[in-house]
Amino acid sequence: MIRAPKLAQWQWGRNAGDAVNIQIQIQIRRRKKKDDGGSMELQRAEPSGGEHNERIEEARRLRRLQVMMSMVMSVISQDPDLTLEEAAEMAANARRAALNMFPDKELAYDILYRPRLQRLMNERFRLQ
């Protein structure tokens, strides 16, 4: 027997073109009725307009960052005329742009993208 309301949450993200995160909260309440012993009511609550817009904007910035980093890594790995100095400059500019989009996420950048870029440059220019 459930006496308190139950809260279930799901997060759902879409891919490439639709960078939208939707959080749906479904609150299930159980009400007792005198005649049939109980029933369930579903209530759907969505984020407020301002919060929804912030999430959409963050998703757009995140997708822009992913595309930018993908392009930088493609150029570094595929351009036959690219020098080591130019590749290092591209990596530094990509880092600067990423931190402009997400100012407080330096650690996340260092964990996610720095090793990829270092490995790519080591393979491409046969460093170490």
Steps between C-alpha positions, in 0.01 A plus 500: 500500500648837394420786729727775364510624139757326284718696258659346193735698273638429154744702293493460130745658255476504124789473257669731257234723349273517799719602792215515744493353845158436636443410856168346572381452849207279567349517837287209598247550771290240655163608625272285697140496403237369726330289237780324303795505742732727299598647165813647341531844344785600267612860496763624255723790604742664255772758573406867506552713190821666619656175612400332174661780295822475705517128436446547128772766488743280691423210268573723201832611647590140579420386147699794358797396716476139382489603134790743546718238671413244236604742225828589676587133545412426136721780372791395723476140388430556129672818379829393339645853500433572869809563712543412865490870596175554311344192660605618846354843426170342386484293819568809714235702314248216537567489875455877527171485307374208712576687822322809363189287442529322837716718730494280808562168321879505465538167681241336274687625193829371639346158563306467174678684221863556602594127493330457162686792349831389652458144371403629157799731479735225625371266228499761227842653566665190652586674826648337812 
